[in-house]
Amino acid sequence: MHRNERERVRDSRKNIDIEISLSNDFSRNKLNITLKQPFNSTSLFVPGGENYAKHVITMADWSQSDKIVLYKAMIAAYNYAFFDKEASISAKEVFSKSARFLVEWLNVTHIEN
């Protein structure tokens, strides 16, 4: 293995470990800290708010490059809504209420481009 490949595998392993830990905490209803998500995350942990419940969004179908691009755009929207100081006050709520449906659709739909 080349050095870059080893680093990429190590970084991927760290991300998987973080996702598993957050998922376990989330399922036990423990308070967890929301973290910016890297673009290779398979799940997004959406914290609850005043008008919306906490939930996990999981991308299951990685078979098409178009789906991957759309999911990575979803991760960018997540990071913007929850971490960017320039985001509107309603960005978290809008993301929390709508993102789940797009990812569910991506998981079951074949996209032809």
TIVEX-396894 format. One record per atom (N, C-alpha, C, O, CB): residue number from 1; residue in three letters; atom name; x, z, y. Coordinates in steps of 0.1 Angstrom, whole numbers, plus 5000, padded with zeros to 4 digits. Glycine has a CB too. Layout:
TIVEX-396894
[pt NUM, ala, CA, [X, Z, Y]],
...
end
This chain:
TIVEX-396894
[pt 1, met, N, [5008, 5000, 4988]],
[pt 1, met, CA, [5000, 5000, 5000]],
[pt 1, met, C, [5009, 5000, 5012]],
[pt 1, met, O, [5019, 5007, 5013]],
[pt 1, met, CB, [4991, 5012, 5000]],
[pt 2, his, N, [5005, 4992, 5022]],
[pt 2, his, CA, [5012, 4992, 5035]],
[pt 2, his, C, [5008, 5005, 5043]],
[pt 2, his, O, [4998, 5011, 5040]],
[pt 2, his, CB, [5009, 4980, 5043]],
[pt 3, arg, N, [5016, 5008, 5052]],
[pt 3, arg, CA, [5014, 5020, 5061]],
[pt 3, arg, C, [5000, 5019, 5068]],
[pt 3, arg, O, [4993, 5029, 5068]],
[pt 3, arg, CB, [5025, 5021, 5071]],
[pt 4, asn, N, [4997, 5008, 5074]],
[pt 4, asn, CA, [4984, 5007, 5081]],
[pt 4, asn, C, [4972, 5008, 5071]],
[pt 4, asn, O, [4962, 5014, 5075]],
[pt 4, asn, CB, [4983, 4993, 5088]],
[pt 5, glu, N, [4973, 5003, 5059]],
[pt 5, glu, CA, [4963, 5005, 5049]],
[pt 5, glu, C, [4961, 5019, 5046]],
[pt 5, glu, O, [4950, 5024, 5045]],
[pt 5, glu, CB, [4965, 4996, 5037]],
[pt 6, arg, N, [4972, 5026, 5044]],
[pt 6, arg, CA, [4971, 5041, 5040]],
[pt 6, arg, C, [4964, 5048, 5052]],
[pt 6, arg, O, [4956, 5057, 5049]],
[pt 6, arg, CB, [4985, 5046, 5037]],
[pt 7, glu, N, [4968, 5045, 5064]],
[pt 7, glu, CA, [4962, 5052, 5075]],
[pt 7, glu, C, [4947, 5049, 5076]],
[pt 7, glu, O, [4939, 5058, 5079]],
[pt 7, glu, CB, [4969, 5048, 5088]],
[pt 8, arg, N, [4943, 5037, 5074]],
[pt 8, arg, CA, [4929, 5033, 5075]],
[pt 8, arg, C, [4921, 5040, 5064]],
[pt 8, arg, O, [4910, 5045, 5066]],
[pt 8, arg, CB, [4927, 5018, 5073]],
[pt 9, val, N, [4927, 5041, 5052]],
[pt 9, val, CA, [4920, 5048, 5041]],
[pt 9, val, C, [4919, 5063, 5044]],
[pt 9, val, O, [4909, 5069, 5041]],
[pt 9, val, CB, [4928, 5046, 5027]],
[pt 10, arg, N, [4930, 5069, 5049]],
[pt 10, arg, CA, [4930, 5083, 5053]],
[pt 10, arg, C, [4919, 5086, 5064]],
[pt 10, arg, O, [4912, 5096, 5063]],
[pt 10, arg, CB, [4943, 5088, 5058]],
[pt 11, asp, N, [4918, 5077, 5074]],
[pt 11, asp, CA, [4908, 5079, 5085]],
[pt 11, asp, C, [4894, 5077, 5079]],
[pt 11, asp, O, [4885, 5085, 5083]],
[pt 11, asp, CB, [4911, 5069, 5096]],
[pt 12, ser, N, [4892, 5068, 5070]],
[pt 12, ser, CA, [4879, 5066, 5064]],
[pt 12, ser, C, [4875, 5078, 5056]],
[pt 12, ser, O, [4863, 5083, 5057]],
[pt 12, ser, CB, [4879, 5054, 5055]],
[pt 13, arg, N, [4885, 5084, 5049]],
[pt 13, arg, CA, [4882, 5096, 5041]],
[pt 13, arg, C, [4878, 5108, 5050]],
[pt 13, arg, O, [4869, 5115, 5047]],
[pt 13, arg, CB, [4894, 5100, 5033]],
[pt 14, lys, N, [4885, 5109, 5062]],
[pt 14, lys, CA, [4881, 5119, 5071]],
[pt 14, lys, C, [4867, 5118, 5076]],
[pt 14, lys, O, [4860, 5128, 5077]],
[pt 14, lys, CB, [4891, 5119, 5083]],
[pt 15, asn, N, [4863, 5105, 5080]],
[pt 15, asn, CA, [4850, 5103, 5085]],
[pt 15, asn, C, [4839, 5106, 5074]],
[pt 15, asn, O, [4829, 5112, 5077]],
[pt 15, asn, CB, [4849, 5088, 5089]],
[pt 16, ile, N, [4842, 5103, 5062]],
[pt 16, ile, CA, [4833, 5106, 5051]],
[pt 16, ile, C, [4831, 5121, 5049]],
[pt 16, ile, O, [4820, 5126, 5048]],
[pt 16, ile, CB, [4837, 5100, 5037]],
[pt 17, asp, N, [4843, 5128, 5050]],
[pt 17, asp, CA, [4842, 5143, 5049]],
[pt 17, asp, C, [4834, 5149, 5060]],
[pt 17, asp, O, [4826, 5158, 5058]],
[pt 17, asp, CB, [4856, 5149, 5049]],
[pt 18, ile, N, [4836, 5144, 5072]],
[pt 18, ile, CA, [4829, 5149, 5084]],
[pt 18, ile, C, [4814, 5146, 5082]],
[pt 18, ile, O, [4805, 5155, 5084]],
[pt 18, ile, CB, [4834, 5142, 5097]],
[pt 19, glu, N, [4810, 5134, 5078]],
[pt 19, glu, CA, [4796, 5131, 5076]],
[pt 19, glu, C, [4790, 5140, 5065]],
[pt 19, glu, O, [4778, 5144, 5067]],
[pt 19, glu, CB, [4795, 5116, 5071]],
[pt 20, ile, N, [4797, 5142, 5054]],
[pt 20, ile, CA, [4791, 5151, 5043]],
[pt 20, ile, C, [4789, 5165, 5049]],
[pt 20, ile, O, [4779, 5171, 5046]],
[pt 20, ile, CB, [4801, 5151, 5031]],
[pt 21, ser, N, [4799, 5170, 5056]],
[pt 21, ser, CA, [4798, 5184, 5061]],
[pt 21, ser, C, [4786, 5185, 5071]],
[pt 21, ser, O, [4778, 5194, 5070]],
[pt 21, ser, CB, [4811, 5187, 5068]],
[pt 22, leu, N, [4785, 5175, 5080]],
[pt 22, leu, CA, [4774, 5175, 5090]],
[pt 22, leu, C, [4760, 5174, 5083]],
[pt 22, leu, O, [4751, 5180, 5086]],
[pt 22, leu, CB, [4776, 5164, 5100]],
[pt 23, ser, N, [4760, 5165, 5072]],
[pt 23, ser, CA, [4748, 5163, 5065]],
[pt 23, ser, C, [4744, 5176, 5058]],
[pt 23, ser, O, [4732, 5180, 5058]],
[pt 23, ser, CB, [4750, 5152, 5055]],
[pt 24, asn, N, [4753, 5183, 5052]],
[pt 24, asn, CA, [4750, 5196, 5045]],
[pt 24, asn, C, [4745, 5206, 5055]],
[pt 24, asn, O, [4735, 5213, 5053]],
[pt 24, asn, CB, [4763, 5201, 5038]],
[pt 25, asp, N, [4752, 5207, 5067]],
[pt 25, asp, CA, [4747, 5217, 5077]],
[pt 25, asp, C, [4733, 5213, 5082]],
[pt 25, asp, O, [4725, 5222, 5084]],
[pt 25, asp, CB, [4757, 5217, 5089]],
[pt 26, phe, N, [4731, 5200, 5084]],
[pt 26, phe, CA, [4718, 5195, 5089]],
[pt 26, phe, C, [4707, 5199, 5079]],
[pt 26, phe, O, [4696, 5203, 5083]],
[pt 26, phe, CB, [4719, 5180, 5091]],
[pt 27, ser, N, [4710, 5197, 5066]],
[pt 27, ser, CA, [4699, 5199, 5056]],
[pt 27, ser, C, [4696, 5214, 5055]],
[pt 27, ser, O, [4686, 5218, 5050]],
[pt 27, ser, CB, [4703, 5193, 5043]],
[pt 28, arg, N, [4706, 5223, 5058]],
[pt 28, arg, CA, [4704, 5237, 5058]],
[pt 28, arg, C, [4699, 5243, 5071]],
[pt 28, arg, O, [4697, 5255, 5072]],
[pt 28, arg, CB, [4717, 5244, 5054]],
[pt 29, asn, N, [4695, 5234, 5080]],
[pt 29, asn, CA, [4690, 5238, 5093]],
[pt 29, asn, C, [4699, 5246, 5101]],
[pt 29, asn, O, [4695, 5254, 5109]],
[pt 29, asn, CB, [4677, 5245, 5091]],
[pt 30, lys, N, [4712, 5245, 5099]],
[pt 30, lys, CA, [4722, 5252, 5107]],
[pt 30, lys, C, [4723, 5245, 5120]],
[pt 30, lys, O, [4721, 5233, 5121]],
[pt 30, lys, CB, [4735, 5253, 5100]],
[pt 31, leu, N, [4727, 5252, 5130]],
[pt 31, leu, CA, [4730, 5246, 5143]],
[pt 31, leu, C, [4743, 5238, 5141]],
[pt 31, leu, O, [4753, 5244, 5136]],
[pt 31, leu, CB, [4732, 5257, 5154]],
[pt 32, asn, N, [4743, 5226, 5145]],
[pt 32, asn, CA, [4756, 5218, 5144]],
[pt 32, asn, C, [4758, 5211, 5158]],
[pt 32, asn, O, [4749, 5209, 5166]],
[pt 32, asn, CB, [4755, 5208, 5133]],
[pt 33, ile, N, [4771, 5208, 5160]],
[pt 33, ile, CA, [4775, 5202, 5172]],
[pt 33, ile, C, [4774, 5187, 5170]],
[pt 33, ile, O, [4779, 5181, 5161]],
[pt 33, ile, CB, [4789, 5207, 5176]],
[pt 34, thr, N, [4768, 5180, 5180]],
[pt 34, thr, CA, [4767, 5166, 5180]],
[pt 34, thr, C, [4781, 5160, 5184]],
[pt 34, thr, O, [4786, 5164, 5194]],
[pt 34, thr, CB, [4756, 5161, 5189]],
[pt 35, leu, N, [4786, 5151, 5176]],
[pt 35, leu, CA, [4799, 5145, 5179]],
[pt 35, leu, C, [4797, 5130, 5181]],
[pt 35, leu, O, [4788, 5124, 5176]],
[pt 35, leu, CB, [4809, 5147, 5168]],
[pt 36, lys, N, [4805, 5124, 5190]],
[pt 36, lys, CA, [4805, 5109, 5191]],
[pt 36, lys, C, [4808, 5104, 5178]],
[pt 36, lys, O, [4816, 5108, 5170]],
[pt 36, lys, CB, [4816, 5105, 5202]],
[pt 37, gln, N, [4801, 5093, 5174]],
[pt 37, gln, CA, [4802, 5087, 5161]],
[pt 37, gln, C, [4812, 5075, 5162]],
[pt 37, gln, O, [4810, 5067, 5171]],
[pt 37, gln, CB, [4789, 5083, 5156]],
[pt 38, pro, N, [4821, 5074, 5152]],
[pt 38, pro, CA, [4829, 5062, 5151]],
[pt 38, pro, C, [4821, 5050, 5146]],
[pt 38, pro, O, [4810, 5052, 5140]],
[pt 38, pro, CB, [4842, 5064, 5142]],
[pt 39, phe, N, [4826, 5038, 5149]],
[pt 39, phe, CA, [4818, 5026, 5145]],
[pt 39, phe, C, [4817, 5024, 5130]],
[pt 39, phe, O, [4810, 5015, 5125]],
[pt 39, phe, CB, [4824, 5014, 5151]],
[pt 40, asn, N, [4824, 5031, 5122]],
[pt 40, asn, CA, [4823, 5030, 5107]],
[pt 40, asn, C, [4815, 5041, 5101]],
[pt 40, asn, O, [4815, 5043, 5089]],
[pt 40, asn, CB, [4837, 5030, 5101]],
[pt 41, ser, N, [4807, 5048, 5109]],
[pt 41, ser, CA, [4798, 5059, 5104]],
[pt 41, ser, C, [4787, 5052, 5096]],
[pt 41, ser, O, [4782, 5042, 5100]],
[pt 41, ser, CB, [4793, 5067, 5115]],
[pt 42, thr, N, [4783, 5059, 5085]],
[pt 42, thr, CA, [4771, 5053, 5078]],
[pt 42, thr, C, [4759, 5061, 5082]],
[pt 42, thr, O, [4748, 5056, 5079]],
[pt 42, thr, CB, [4774, 5055, 5063]],
[pt 43, ser, N, [4760, 5072, 5088]],
[pt 43, ser, CA, [4748, 5080, 5092]],
[pt 43, ser, C, [4750, 5085, 5106]],
[pt 43, ser, O, [4761, 5088, 5111]],
[pt 43, ser, CB, [4746, 5092, 5083]],
[pt 44, leu, N, [4739, 5086, 5113]],
[pt 44, leu, CA, [4738, 5092, 5127]],
[pt 44, leu, C, [4730, 5104, 5126]],
[pt 44, leu, O, [4718, 5104, 5121]],
[pt 44, leu, CB, [4733, 5082, 5137]],
[pt 45, phe, N, [4735, 5115, 5131]],
[pt 45, phe, CA, [4728, 5128, 5131]],
[pt 45, phe, C, [4721, 5130, 5145]],
[pt 45, phe, O, [4728, 5133, 5155]],
[pt 45, phe, CB, [4737, 5140, 5127]],
[pt 46, val, N, [4708, 5128, 5146]],
[pt 46, val, CA, [4701, 5128, 5159]],
[pt 46, val, C, [4696, 5142, 5161]],
[pt 46, val, O, [4687, 5146, 5153]],
[pt 46, val, CB, [4690, 5117, 5159]],
[pt 47, pro, N, [4701, 5149, 5171]],
[pt 47, pro, CA, [4696, 5163, 5173]],
[pt 47, pro, C, [4681, 5163, 5178]],
[pt 47, pro, O, [4677, 5153, 5185]],
[pt 47, pro, CB, [4705, 5170, 5183]],
[pt 48, gly, N, [4674, 5173, 5176]],
[pt 48, gly, CA, [4661, 5174, 5181]],
[pt 48, gly, C, [4660, 5177, 5195]],
[pt 48, gly, O, [4670, 5182, 5201]],
[pt 48, gly, CB, [4653, 5185, 5173]],
[pt 49, gly, N, [4649, 5175, 5202]],
[pt 49, gly, CA, [4647, 5177, 5216]],
[pt 49, gly, C, [4634, 5183, 5218]],
[pt 49, gly, O, [4627, 5187, 5208]],
[pt 49, gly, CB, [4649, 5165, 5224]],
[pt 50, glu, N, [4630, 5184, 5230]],
[pt 50, glu, CA, [4617, 5190, 5234]],
[pt 50, glu, C, [4605, 5182, 5228]],
[pt 50, glu, O, [4595, 5188, 5224]],
[pt 50, glu, CB, [4616, 5191, 5249]],
[pt 51, asn, N, [4606, 5169, 5228]],
[pt 51, asn, CA, [4595, 5160, 5224]],
[pt 51, asn, C, [4598, 5152, 5212]],
[pt 51, asn, O, [4591, 5143, 5208]],
[pt 51, asn, CB, [4592, 5150, 5235]],
[pt 52, tyr, N, [4609, 5156, 5204]],
[pt 52, tyr, CA, [4612, 5148, 5192]],
[pt 52, tyr, C, [4620, 5157, 5182]],
[pt 52, tyr, O, [4627, 5166, 5186]],
[pt 52, tyr, CB, [4621, 5136, 5196]],
[pt 53, ala, N, [4618, 5154, 5170]],
[pt 53, ala, CA, [4624, 5162, 5159]],
[pt 53, ala, C, [4638, 5157, 5156]],
[pt 53, ala, O, [4641, 5145, 5157]],
[pt 53, ala, CB, [4615, 5162, 5147]],
[pt 54, lys, N, [4647, 5166, 5151]],
[pt 54, lys, CA, [4660, 5161, 5146]],
[pt 54, lys, C, [4658, 5153, 5133]],
[pt 54, lys, O, [4649, 5156, 5125]],
[pt 54, lys, CB, [4670, 5173, 5144]],
[pt 55, his, N, [4667, 5144, 5131]],
[pt 55, his, CA, [4667, 5136, 5119]],
[pt 55, his, C, [4680, 5129, 5117]],
[pt 55, his, O, [4689, 5129, 5126]],
[pt 55, his, CB, [4655, 5125, 5120]],
[pt 56, val, N, [4681, 5122, 5105]],
[pt 56, val, CA, [4693, 5115, 5102]],
[pt 56, val, C, [4690, 5100, 5100]],
[pt 56, val, O, [4680, 5097, 5093]],
[pt 56, val, CB, [4700, 5121, 5089]],
[pt 57, ile, N, [4697, 5092, 5106]],
[pt 57, ile, CA, [4695, 5077, 5105]],
[pt 57, ile, C, [4707, 5072, 5096]],
[pt 57, ile, O, [4718, 5075, 5099]],
[pt 57, ile, CB, [4695, 5070, 5119]],
[pt 58, thr, N, [4703, 5066, 5084]],
[pt 58, thr, CA, [4714, 5062, 5075]],
[pt 58, thr, C, [4713, 5047, 5073]],
[pt 58, thr, O, [4702, 5042, 5069]],
[pt 58, thr, CB, [4713, 5069, 5062]],
[pt 59, met, N, [4724, 5040, 5074]],
[pt 59, met, CA, [4724, 5025, 5071]],
[pt 59, met, C, [4729, 5024, 5057]],
[pt 59, met, O, [4739, 5029, 5053]],
[pt 59, met, CB, [4734, 5018, 5081]],
[pt 60, ala, N, [4720, 5017, 5049]],
[pt 60, ala, CA, [4723, 5016, 5035]],
[pt 60, ala, C, [4727, 5002, 5031]],
[pt 60, ala, O, [4734, 5000, 5021]],
[pt 60, ala, CB, [4710, 5020, 5027]],
[pt 61, asp, N, [4723, 4992, 5038]],
[pt 61, asp, CA, [4726, 4978, 5034]],
[pt 61, asp, C, [4737, 4972, 5043]],
[pt 61, asp, O, [4735, 4969, 5054]],
[pt 61, asp, CB, [4713, 4969, 5035]],
[pt 62, trp, N, [4749, 4971, 5037]],
[pt 62, trp, CA, [4760, 4965, 5044]],
[pt 62, trp, C, [4763, 4951, 5039]],
[pt 62, trp, O, [4775, 4947, 5040]],
[pt 62, trp, CB, [4772, 4974, 5042]],
[pt 63, ser, N, [4754, 4944, 5034]],
[pt 63, ser, CA, [4756, 4931, 5027]],
[pt 63, ser, C, [4757, 4920, 5037]],
[pt 63, ser, O, [4762, 4909, 5033]],
[pt 63, ser, CB, [4745, 4928, 5018]],
[pt 64, gln, N, [4753, 4921, 5049]],
[pt 64, gln, CA, [4753, 4910, 5059]],
[pt 64, gln, C, [4760, 4914, 5072]],
[pt 64, gln, O, [4758, 4925, 5077]],
[pt 64, gln, CB, [4739, 4905, 5062]],
[pt 65, ser, N, [4768, 4905, 5076]],
[pt 65, ser, CA, [4776, 4908, 5089]],
[pt 65, ser, C, [4767, 4910, 5101]],
[pt 65, ser, O, [4770, 4918, 5110]],
[pt 65, ser, CB, [4786, 4896, 5091]],
[pt 66, asp, N, [4756, 4902, 5101]],
[pt 66, asp, CA, [4747, 4904, 5113]],
[pt 66, asp, C, [4741, 4918, 5113]],
[pt 66, asp, O, [4739, 4924, 5124]],
[pt 66, asp, CB, [4735, 4894, 5112]],
[pt 67, lys, N, [4738, 4924, 5102]],
[pt 67, lys, CA, [4733, 4937, 5101]],
[pt 67, lys, C, [4743, 4947, 5105]],
[pt 67, lys, O, [4740, 4957, 5112]],
[pt 67, lys, CB, [4728, 4941, 5087]],
[pt 68, ile, N, [4755, 4945, 5101]],
[pt 68, ile, CA, [4766, 4954, 5105]],
[pt 68, ile, C, [4768, 4954, 5120]],
[pt 68, ile, O, [4770, 4965, 5126]],
[pt 68, ile, CB, [4779, 4950, 5098]],
[pt 69, val, N, [4767, 4942, 5126]],
[pt 69, val, CA, [4769, 4941, 5141]],
[pt 69, val, C, [4757, 4949, 5148]],
[pt 69, val, O, [4760, 4956, 5157]],
[pt 69, val, CB, [4769, 4927, 5145]],
[pt 70, leu, N, [4745, 4947, 5143]],
[pt 70, leu, CA, [4734, 4954, 5149]],
[pt 70, leu, C, [4735, 4969, 5147]],
[pt 70, leu, O, [4731, 4976, 5156]],
[pt 70, leu, CB, [4721, 4949, 5143]],
[pt 71, tyr, N, [4740, 4973, 5136]],
[pt 71, tyr, CA, [4741, 4988, 5134]],
[pt 71, tyr, C, [4752, 4994, 5143]],
[pt 71, tyr, O, [4751, 5005, 5148]],
[pt 71, tyr, CB, [4744, 4991, 5119]],
[pt 72, lys, N, [4763, 4986, 5144]],
[pt 72, lys, CA, [4774, 4991, 5153]],
[pt 72, lys, C, [4769, 4991, 5168]],
[pt 72, lys, O, [4773, 5000, 5175]],
[pt 72, lys, CB, [4786, 4982, 5152]],
[pt 73, ala, N, [4760, 4982, 5171]],
[pt 73, ala, CA, [4753, 4983, 5185]],
[pt 73, ala, C, [4745, 4995, 5186]],
[pt 73, ala, O, [4744, 5002, 5196]],
[pt 73, ala, CB, [4745, 4970, 5188]],
[pt 74, met, N, [4738, 4999, 5175]],
[pt 74, met, CA, [4731, 5011, 5174]],
[pt 74, met, C, [4740, 5024, 5176]],
[pt 74, met, O, [4736, 5033, 5183]],
[pt 74, met, CB, [4723, 5012, 5161]],
[pt 75, ile, N, [4751, 5024, 5170]],
[pt 75, ile, CA, [4761, 5035, 5172]],
[pt 75, ile, C, [4765, 5035, 5187]],
[pt 75, ile, O, [4766, 5046, 5192]],
[pt 75, ile, CB, [4773, 5033, 5163]],
[pt 76, ala, N, [4768, 5024, 5193]],
[pt 76, ala, CA, [4772, 5024, 5207]],
[pt 76, ala, C, [4760, 5029, 5215]],
[pt 76, ala, O, [4763, 5037, 5225]],
[pt 76, ala, CB, [4775, 5009, 5211]],
[pt 77, ala, N, [4748, 5026, 5212]],
[pt 77, ala, CA, [4737, 5031, 5220]],
[pt 77, ala, C, [4735, 5046, 5218]],
[pt 77, ala, O, [4732, 5053, 5227]],
[pt 77, ala, CB, [4723, 5024, 5215]],
[pt 78, tyr, N, [4738, 5051, 5206]],
[pt 78, tyr, CA, [4738, 5065, 5203]],
[pt 78, tyr, C, [4748, 5073, 5211]],
[pt 78, tyr, O, [4745, 5082, 5218]],
[pt 78, tyr, CB, [4740, 5068, 5188]],
[pt 79, asn, N, [4760, 5067, 5211]],
[pt 79, asn, CA, [4771, 5074, 5219]],
[pt 79, asn, C, [4768, 5073, 5233]],
[pt 79, asn, O, [4771, 5083, 5241]],
[pt 79, asn, CB, [4785, 5067, 5216]],
[pt 80, tyr, N, [4762, 5063, 5238]],
[pt 80, tyr, CA, [4759, 5062, 5252]],
[pt 80, tyr, C, [4748, 5072, 5256]],
[pt 80, tyr, O, [4749, 5079, 5265]],
[pt 80, tyr, CB, [4754, 5047, 5256]],
[pt 81, ala, N, [4737, 5072, 5248]],
[pt 81, ala, CA, [4726, 5081, 5251]],
[pt 81, ala, C, [4730, 5096, 5251]],
[pt 81, ala, O, [4725, 5103, 5259]],
[pt 81, ala, CB, [4715, 5078, 5241]],
[pt 82, phe, N, [4738, 5100, 5241]],
[pt 82, phe, CA, [4741, 5114, 5240]],
[pt 82, phe, C, [4754, 5119, 5246]],
[pt 82, phe, O, [4755, 5131, 5248]],
[pt 82, phe, CB, [4742, 5117, 5225]],
[pt 83, phe, N, [4762, 5109, 5250]],
[pt 83, phe, CA, [4775, 5114, 5256]],
[pt 83, phe, C, [4779, 5108, 5269]],
[pt 83, phe, O, [4788, 5114, 5276]],
[pt 83, phe, CB, [4786, 5111, 5246]],
[pt 84, asp, N, [4773, 5098, 5274]],
[pt 84, asp, CA, [4777, 5092, 5286]],
[pt 84, asp, C, [4770, 5099, 5298]],
[pt 84, asp, O, [4758, 5100, 5298]],
[pt 84, asp, CB, [4774, 5077, 5286]],
[pt 85, lys, N, [4777, 5103, 5308]],
[pt 85, lys, CA, [4772, 5110, 5319]],
[pt 85, lys, C, [4763, 5101, 5328]],
[pt 85, lys, O, [4755, 5106, 5336]],
[pt 85, lys, CB, [4783, 5117, 5327]],
[pt 86, glu, N, [4765, 5088, 5326]],
[pt 86, glu, CA, [4757, 5079, 5334]],
[pt 86, glu, C, [4744, 5075, 5328]],
[pt 86, glu, O, [4736, 5068, 5334]],
[pt 86, glu, CB, [4765, 5066, 5337]],
[pt 87, ala, N, [4742, 5079, 5316]],
[pt 87, ala, CA, [4729, 5076, 5309]],
[pt 87, ala, C, [4717, 5083, 5315]],
[pt 87, ala, O, [4719, 5094, 5321]],
[pt 87, ala, CB, [4730, 5080, 5294]],
[pt 88, ser, N, [4706, 5076, 5315]],
[pt 88, ser, CA, [4694, 5082, 5321]],
[pt 88, ser, C, [4690, 5095, 5314]],
[pt 88, ser, O, [4694, 5097, 5302]],
[pt 88, ser, CB, [4682, 5072, 5321]],
[pt 89, ile, N, [4682, 5103, 5320]],
[pt 89, ile, CA, [4677, 5116, 5314]],
[pt 89, ile, C, [4669, 5113, 5302]],
[pt 89, ile, O, [4669, 5121, 5292]],
[pt 89, ile, CB, [4669, 5124, 5324]],
[pt 90, ser, N, [4661, 5102, 5302]],
[pt 90, ser, CA, [4653, 5099, 5290]],
[pt 90, ser, C, [4660, 5091, 5279]],
[pt 90, ser, O, [4653, 5089, 5269]],
[pt 90, ser, CB, [4641, 5091, 5295]],
[pt 91, ala, N, [4672, 5088, 5280]],
[pt 91, ala, CA, [4679, 5080, 5270]],
[pt 91, ala, C, [4679, 5086, 5257]],
[pt 91, ala, O, [4677, 5080, 5247]],
[pt 91, ala, CB, [4694, 5077, 5275]],
[pt 92, lys, N, [4682, 5099, 5256]],
[pt 92, lys, CA, [4682, 5106, 5243]],
[pt 92, lys, C, [4668, 5105, 5236]],
[pt 92, lys, O, [4667, 5103, 5224]],
[pt 92, lys, CB, [4686, 5121, 5245]],
[pt 93, glu, N, [4658, 5108, 5244]],
[pt 93, glu, CA, [4644, 5107, 5238]],
[pt 93, glu, C, [4641, 5093, 5233]],
[pt 93, glu, O, [4635, 5091, 5223]],
[pt 93, glu, CB, [4634, 5112, 5248]],
[pt 94, val, N, [4644, 5083, 5242]],
[pt 94, val, CA, [4641, 5069, 5238]],
[pt 94, val, C, [4648, 5065, 5225]],
[pt 94, val, O, [4643, 5059, 5216]],
[pt 94, val, CB, [4644, 5060, 5250]],
[pt 95, phe, N, [4661, 5069, 5225]],
[pt 95, phe, CA, [4669, 5066, 5213]],
[pt 95, phe, C, [4663, 5073, 5201]],
[pt 95, phe, O, [4661, 5067, 5190]],
[pt 95, phe, CB, [4684, 5070, 5215]],
[pt 96, ser, N, [4661, 5086, 5202]],
[pt 96, ser, CA, [4656, 5094, 5191]],
[pt 96, ser, C, [4643, 5089, 5185]],
[pt 96, ser, O, [4640, 5089, 5173]],
[pt 96, ser, CB, [4654, 5108, 5195]],
[pt 97, lys, N, [4634, 5084, 5194]],
[pt 97, lys, CA, [4621, 5079, 5190]],
[pt 97, lys, C, [4621, 5065, 5184]],
[pt 97, lys, O, [4612, 5061, 5176]],
[pt 97, lys, CB, [4611, 5080, 5201]],
[pt 98, ser, N, [4631, 5057, 5187]],
[pt 98, ser, CA, [4630, 5043, 5183]],
[pt 98, ser, C, [4641, 5038, 5174]],
[pt 98, ser, O, [4638, 5029, 5166]],
[pt 98, ser, CB, [4631, 5035, 5195]],
[pt 99, ala, N, [4653, 5044, 5174]],
[pt 99, ala, CA, [4664, 5039, 5166]],
[pt 99, ala, C, [4661, 5039, 5151]],
[pt 99, ala, O, [4665, 5030, 5144]],
[pt 99, ala, CB, [4676, 5047, 5169]],
[pt 100, arg, N, [4655, 5050, 5147]],
[pt 100, arg, CA, [4652, 5051, 5132]],
[pt 100, arg, C, [4645, 5039, 5127]],
[pt 100, arg, O, [4647, 5034, 5116]],
[pt 100, arg, CB, [4644, 5064, 5130]],
[pt 101, phe, N, [4635, 5034, 5134]],
[pt 101, phe, CA, [4627, 5022, 5130]],
[pt 101, phe, C, [4635, 5010, 5128]],
[pt 101, phe, O, [4633, 5002, 5119]],
[pt 101, phe, CB, [4615, 5020, 5139]],
[pt 102, leu, N, [4645, 5007, 5138]],
[pt 102, leu, CA, [4653, 4996, 5137]],
[pt 102, leu, C, [4662, 4996, 5124]],
[pt 102, leu, O, [4664, 4987, 5117]],
[pt 102, leu, CB, [4662, 4994, 5149]],
[pt 103, val, N, [4668, 5008, 5122]],
[pt 103, val, CA, [4677, 5009, 5110]],
[pt 103, val, C, [4669, 5008, 5097]],
[pt 103, val, O, [4674, 5002, 5088]],
[pt 103, val, CB, [4685, 5023, 5111]],
[pt 104, glu, N, [4657, 5014, 5097]],
[pt 104, glu, CA, [4649, 5012, 5085]],
[pt 104, glu, C, [4646, 4998, 5082]],
[pt 104, glu, O, [4646, 4993, 5071]],
[pt 104, glu, CB, [4636, 5020, 5086]],
[pt 105, trp, N, [4643, 4990, 5093]],
[pt 105, trp, CA, [4640, 4976, 5092]],
[pt 105, trp, C, [4653, 4969, 5087]],
[pt 105, trp, O, [4652, 4960, 5079]],
[pt 105, trp, CB, [4636, 4970, 5105]],
[pt 106, leu, N, [4665, 4972, 5093]],
[pt 106, leu, CA, [4677, 4966, 5088]],
[pt 106, leu, C, [4680, 4968, 5074]],
[pt 106, leu, O, [4685, 4959, 5067]],
[pt 106, leu, CB, [4689, 4971, 5097]],
[pt 107, asn, N, [4676, 4980, 5069]],
[pt 107, asn, CA, [4679, 4983, 5054]],
[pt 107, asn, C, [4670, 4975, 5045]],
[pt 107, asn, O, [4674, 4973, 5033]],
[pt 107, asn, CB, [4676, 4997, 5052]],
[pt 108, val, N, [4659, 4969, 5049]],
[pt 108, val, CA, [4650, 4963, 5040]],
[pt 108, val, C, [4648, 4948, 5043]],
[pt 108, val, O, [4642, 4941, 5035]],
[pt 108, val, CB, [4636, 4969, 5040]],
[pt 109, thr, N, [4653, 4943, 5054]],
[pt 109, thr, CA, [4651, 4929, 5058]],
[pt 109, thr, C, [4663, 4921, 5056]],
[pt 109, thr, O, [4675, 4925, 5058]],
[pt 109, thr, CB, [4646, 4928, 5072]],
[pt 110, his, N, [4661, 4908, 5051]],
[pt 110, his, CA, [4672, 4898, 5050]],
[pt 110, his, C, [4672, 4891, 5063]],
[pt 110, his, O, [4662, 4885, 5067]],
[pt 110, his, CB, [4670, 4889, 5038]],
[pt 111, ile, N, [4684, 4890, 5070]],
[pt 111, ile, CA, [4685, 4884, 5083]],
[pt 111, ile, C, [4691, 4870, 5081]],
[pt 111, ile, O, [4702, 4869, 5075]],
[pt 111, ile, CB, [4693, 4892, 5093]],
[pt 112, glu, N, [4684, 4860, 5086]],
[pt 112, glu, CA, [4690, 4847, 5086]],
[pt 112, glu, C, [4694, 4843, 5100]],
[pt 112, glu, O, [4685, 4843, 5109]],
[pt 112, glu, CB, [4681, 4836, 5080]],
[pt 113, asn, N, [4706, 4839, 5102]],
[pt 113, asn, CA, [4710, 4835, 5116]],
[pt 113, asn, C, [4715, 4821, 5116]],
[pt 113, asn, O, [4719, 4816, 5126]],
[pt 113, asn, CB, [4721, 4845, 5121]],
end
